[in-house]
Amino acid sequence: MFTLNRLPSPALVRVIAYSDPATWWALGDSYICALINSTSFRCGWVSHLAKGFRAPAAITCIEDIDTQRRKVLDPVTSIFGSEAWISGNFVRALSANYPATFNAIALGLVKTLLLNGDRNTAALVIQRSHARLDIFDGRFVRDLVVQRPEMWMLQWLAVSGLDFEELYSRGHCFDMSQLTDWVMASRVELLRFLAGRGLRLPVRSLMEYALGHSQPDLVEFLIGHDSGYAHELSWNDLLLMACTEASTRLDVFVYVASKTEPSIVWAFAAACLASHAMADDCAYKKFMALRSLPNAAEWIVKPIRGQTPIERLCERLTYENIAHISPFIRDYIALGVSTANMPSIVSALCQ
């Protein structure tokens, strides 16, 4: 009786690949399963699945690469349960025996491998293919880094020859949205890597997010990155920004304040904290941190534009904010600020 097992392997490969390999696999026949599990069969099957993607023109956007992965690679993965079948041996065999197929799906292979952390095999694909990582003005790289925002990914891209400065200049990779996500996650190591590759980061814009969401080391990195450029941020500038932003973290505020020197800026900072107390639950703690700095008591009580700190606060008093502002007024009184012209209701609250 005739059996498929008697067919020559190349013929059987074509029969299985052009039908439904998953059904053949499910039969559990040891010979057929061994055949399907071979590198030569995987190459043949992938080549068959990739027929519609052989022309480079078929890849016109990022979505095409994901469609390619879904239609060419996922069916194979569904049988073996993981992408481990995309090995170095497979890459070498596919590139040697099916070069057109290999080049057509190279970016899909690279993305699949990198998202699974297989940097070595991904590098092998780049070495043996015509694939360009900077395709679509950097959108392909952006997609990789958004899905795997890790140092090893940036290092791999650098080793693979990516020109970070050129890509950054195109405006689609390492854009404000992407950098903001890293700032809010306190990924200082990623930002430091980009700066080391020559990128000029938008420090002032990023600092607005860093004050409320990042650790002090990221704030220090940003202000250091800005050093030497025109209109660079100073620690005094940053202190005033930190006082204005109600979302500024307490630990970040304390760190920024500790980097400043005694000056009239401290008076502005203290007054700003007091006037924003209703919006900032940590305003008084920040005020106390500023007050505890050496010589702060001398500077935070200085008049500003001819007004004492208490006079400035009284101008901003409302029924809604009086309970939030009164602790600051009590402190100013304790530090010797004149209470002249202070409303009687404030005097009563501050006794």
N, C-alpha and C positions, 0 to 999 in steps of 0.2 A: 504494500500500500504506500502511495506517495505521501511524503510528509515535507513540510517546509524546511525541516532541519537538513534535508538533503540538498537544498539549494546552495549554491556558492555564497559565501558571506557577502560579497558586494551586491549580489542580486537580492539577497534577503534584506540587506540594509535598505535598499531602495523600496522594497515592498512595504517594510514597516514604516519608514520615514514618510512615505507618500500616503499612508493611511492614517491610523490613529495609534501612535506608540503607547499611549497610556492604556489602551485596551489590551495590547499585546503584553505589556508589563504586568497587568492585572491577572493574566493567565497563570503566572507563576512558573512558567516553563524555564528551567535552569539555563538551557542553552540560549533561549531568546533573551532572557533577562541579562545574561552575561554579555550578549551582543549589544543590547541597548546601553549597557553600562560601560561600553568601550569608548575610548576617545575617538576612534574613527567613525563610529555611529553618531556620536554627538555632533561631530563636525558636519557629517552629511545631513543630519536632521536640521541643524541650525542653518545650513546653506539653503535647504529647501524652504524653511520658514522665512528666510531673509530675502526671498526673490524680489519682493516688492520694494526692497530698500537698498538695492545695489547701487543705484545711481546717486551720487552725492547731492544732486538737485532735490532728491526726495526729502532731505533734511533741511527744512527752511526755518524752523523755530525750535525752541526748547521743547515744546509739546510733542514735536515729532520724535525726539529722542526718547521721551517717556513712552510714546506709543510703540516705538520700536522695541523697547525693553519688554513691554507688556505682550507684544505679539510674537517676538522672536525668542526671548530668553525665558520668560515666565512659564511657557509650556514645558520646557525641559526641567526647570526648577520644581514644577509641580509634581514631577515623578520622583525626583531625588530628595525632595524635602528641604533643600537649601541651595544657595549659590556656590557651594563648595566645589561643584563640578567644573566651574570656570577656573581651572588650574593653569599653572604654567605650561604643563604639557599640552593642554587643550589649546591655549593661545598659540603655542609654537606650531602645532599641527594645523590649526585653522589658517594661520597666516601663510604656511607653506603650501597647503593643498587647495585652499579656497581664498586666494588673496583679495578678490573683488568683494566677496562676502565679508571678509575680515575688516577691510577698510570701511565698508559701508556701515558696519555695526560697532566700530571701534569706540566711539563716544558712549554708546549704550553700555558696552563692556566696562569702560573706565568708570562711569557713574555707578554702575552696580557694584563693582569691586570696591570703590572708595567708600560707598555708603555702608559696606560691610567691613570696612577697615583693612582690606587686603591691599596695602600700598605696593608691595613688591610685584604682584601680578599686574596691577594697574600700570606700574612703571614699564613693565614688559610690553603691554599693549601700546603704550606711547612710543616706545623704542622701535617697534616693528610695524607701526602703521603710519598713515599720512595724517592722522588726526591732529587738529590744532585746538589747544585748550582755550585760546582767546576767541573762539568762534562766537558769533552774535554779539560782538562788541563787549564781551565779558559776561554776558548773561548766563552762559554755561557755568563759568567759575562761580558767579554769584549764587547760583542754584546749589552748587556743591557746598559752598561755605555756609549758606543759610541752613542747610540740612545737617551739616557737620561743622559747627563753629568751634573747631579744635585747633590747637597749636600744630599738631602733627599734619593736619590738612594744609595749613599755610606753608609749613616746611616742605611738604611733598610738592606743592605747586611751585615753590621756589627752586627746588632741586630739578624739577621737570622743565625748567627754563622759562617760566612765566615772567613777563616784564610787568611788575606791579604798577610802576609809575605810568606806563603807557595805558594799562587797563583802567587805572583810576581816572586818567584824563578823559576817557570816553564817557564817563558819567553814569555807567550802568552797574558798576561793581564797586563795592565799598562805598556806597552812597550814604547820605545822611541817615536814611531809615535803618540801614544795616549797622552803621556805626553807633547809632543811638541804642539799638538793642544790646550791643556789647557794653556800652557805658552803663545802661540800667542793670545789666547783669554783673557789673564790676569785672569785666574781662580785660583787665589792664594788660595782660600778657599778649593778647591779640593786637591791641592798639599799639603796644610797644614794638611788636614785630613789624607792623605796617610802617611805622615811623622809621624803623631801621632800614626799610627798603626804599626810603626816600619820599614817602607820601607826606604831604603837608596837610594835617588834619584840621578841620574847622573847630578850633578850640573854643571860641566864645559860644558857639551854638551848642556844642557838646557839654560845656560846663553847666549850662542851665539844667540839663538832665542829671549831670554828675552830682551836683549839690544835694539833690533829694533822693538819689537812688544808689549811689556808689560808695565805696570805701575811701578813706582818706588817701590811700596810696594811688588810687586812680586820679584823684584831684591833683595830687602832687605831680604825677606824670604829665597831665595835660598842661599845667602851668609851666612845667619845665620844657615841654615840647614847644610852647609858644615863645620861649625866651630867645631873644636875638632877632625876632621879626619886628617889623614896624607895627606900632600900636599894640605891643604885647601887653598881656594882663600882668598886673602886679598883685602882690598879696593884699594890698589895701583895696584895689579894685574888687578883688574876690570877696573880701570881707563885706563890702557894701552890697555886693550881689547876694551873698549868703544871708544878710539881714533882710533884704527885700523879698527874697523867696521864702514864703512861709513853709514850704515843703523841705527846706534844708535840714538834713539829718543833724542831730545834736553832736554826734562824734565828729562829723565833718566840720561843723561850725567851730567846735573847740580846737580842732587841728588848724583850721585856717586862721583863727584869732591868734593862736600861739606863734604863727609865722610873721605877724605884724609887729611893728615897733610903736611905742607910745607916741600918739599924735592926735590932732583934732579929729582924725578919722574915727577914733574910738568914740568921741562924743556923738558924731553922726550915726555910728553903728548902734550905740545904746539907745538913742532916740528913735531910730528906725524900728528896733526890736519892740520898744514900748508901744509905738503907734500901731504896730501890726499884731499886737498881742491877741486880739480877738480871733484872728485867723490862724494863729500858730500856737498850738498847745504847749510847745516847748520854748516859747519866747522868753519866759522868765528864767528858765534854766540856762538859756543861752546868755541872757543878761548877766546872770550870776557868774557864769564862766568868764565872761569878758571882765567883769568887775574884779575877779580874783587874780587877774594878771598883774605883774609888778607895775606899780605906779598908775594903775588904771583909775583909782579913786581920784587922782588929780585931774585926769583928762576927760572922763566921761561926764563930769559936771560942768565942763566949759560951756559958756553961752555960744549959741549958734545964730549968726546974723542978728546979734543984739538981744536975743531972747534966751532966758534960762530954759533948761530942759523941762521944768515944771510948767512954765508959761506955754511952751510949745504943745505939751500934752493936754493942757487945759483947753486949748483952742480946738482940739480934736475930740473932746469929751461928748459922749451921747449917753442916753439912758442904757443903751445896749452894751456899750463897751466900758462903762465906768468901773465895773467889778474887775475887768481884766487889766485896766490901766493902774488902778489904785496901788497894787503892790510895788510898781515901779516908782510911783510918787513917794511912797513911804521910804523907799531906799534912797531916793534923791534927797529927801529931807534929812535922813540919817547921815548923809554925806555932806550936809551943810548948805544945800541949795536953798535960796530964799523962797519963802512961801508967800511973798507979796502978791496981791491980786488973785490969790487962789480962792475959788468959790467956796462958800461955807459948807456946802454939801460934801465937797472933796475933803475939806479939813476934818469934818466929822468922820468920814470913812477912814481917814489916814491916822486917826488918833491911836 
